[in-house]
Amino acid sequence: MKNYDGRRDKTKKFKKPDSKREDKLELQSEAEDNIITDQDLIGSIYSIKDDIWNFRHSGREGHPGACLSAIEELNRASLVHGTDANSHIAKRFEKNSYIVEPGSHNGLTKITAFILELYHMRLQKLMLYHIDRRIGCLDKEDLAAMRERISRNHPNPWEVDS
């Protein structure tokens, strides 16, 4: 910055604090304060950012994801991706999906097809999602049915050594 006599002003400029970093640190602190167990995560439905699912969708920031497994020893959570049951993706994976009706308990706003392919996420990252992006919880019957269908195609997907 130049002052009135043409010389550069040597006052230091301070960077604005990184609000995203501060928000993340605050969430991590909140996650540590609230004890979240593996069992709290299993069956929960989250609004998961699209980049986690490895795709971009214009006009959307996230899609539902249901946690089917959380293994602390491996620092791993296993989720399935949800999409509108009428979408082309749901049609393409029709034989490998599970339909969940919307309800007050699960937080879904439309009929959702969960594609029964496991995505893995670090357990700590999912705990952060649990604090600020949890939208609901699967019914016990839906959770059991989804886990059973995945177990048919993947031997021991819920075991520590798999």
N, C-alpha and C positions, 0 to 999 in steps of 0.2 A: 504494500500500500504506500503511495507517495503522499508526503505531506506538502504544505504550501510552498516550500522552497525547492521542490523537485527531488529531494533526497528520499530514499526508501525508509519507511518506518520500521524499526527493528523490534517492535513489540512482538512478543510471542503470541501466536494464535493457538488456542486450545481446541482439540478435537471434541466434538459432541460425544457424549457417552453412547456406546453402542447399545441401543435399547433392546435389540433382539437378544444380544448376549445377556443383558441384565434380566430379561424376561426368562430366558432359559435357566439362568442360575437360580432365580426365584422359584421356578417350577421344580428344579432339582432339590432345592432346600425343602420345599413343601412335600415332595415325594419322600424325603428322608424323615420328615416329621410325622407324616401319616404312614403307618405301617401297612403296606400293601402286600398281601400274600399271593402266592401262585394261584390259590383257589379264588381270590378276588378277580383275577384276570380271566380265568377260564370261563367261557360262556359270555363274556362281555362283548358288546358291539361298539366299535369306535368309528369316528369319521377319520379315515386314514388318508393322508395326502397322496395325490395321484403319482408323485414321483416314487413313492415306496412301491407302488404296483407296477412301476416301469412303463408308464404311459402318460400322455397328456390328453386332456379332454377340454375343448374350449368351453368356457362358461362354468366350469366346475373346478373346485380345488381339491375335492376328495370324494371318495366312495366308501361305503361301509365295509368294515372288516370285522370278522368275528374270530375271537381267540378260542382255539380248540385245545391248545396245550401250552403249558409254561413249565419249563424245566430249569430250576435254579442252578443245578450242577453244570449245565451246559450254557447258562446265560442265554437261553433261547426260548422264544415264544413262537408258536405256529398259528398262523391266521389263514382264513379263507376270504377271498375277495367277493364283495357283493355288488350287484349291478341291477338295474331296472329289469324286471322279468320280461318286459316287451322289447328289450334292446337286441341288436344284432349279435352282441356278444353272448347274451343268454341263449339265444337261438342256436348259436354255433356250439355251445357247450351243454345243450339241453340234457344229454344223457349223463353228463358228469356235473350236474348241479342239484341244488336242494332249494326248494321254494319256501320262503317264509313270508307269511302275511303280516302286514303292519299292525302294531298294537301299542298300547300305552306302555307296556312293560319293556318292549324291545326298542322303542324310539324310532322305528322305521316309518317313513311317510308314504311308501308305496310298496307294492308286492315286489319282493327282492329275491333274485336268484343268486345264491352263493355258489361260486364255482369251486368244486371240491379238489382244488390243487393247493398244496400247502406253500405258503410264503413264510419265510423265517425272518424274525426281527430280534435284535438284542432285547433282553428282558428289561433292562433299565430304560430303554427308549419307550417300550410299551407302558412302563409305569408312568412316564411323563404323559403319554396319551391318556392314561387312566384318569389323571387329574383334570385335564382340560378338554378332552375330546371324546369322552365316553358318552354314548347316546342312549344306551340301554343294555339289556341282557336277553340272551336267548332263553326260551322255555327249556326246561330240563329234557323234554321229549325231543325237541329239535336238536339240542346239543348232542344227545345220545345217538340220534339217527345220523347226524353228520359224521360223528366220530366213527360209527360203525361202518358207514359206507366208505370212508377213507381207509379204514383198516382192511377192507376187502382187497384193495389194490396195493397197499403198502404194508408189508409184514412188520409188525411192532413199531408203528410210527410214533408211539408215545413213550417208548422205552428210552432210558438214558443212553444206552450203547448203540442205538440205531442211527 
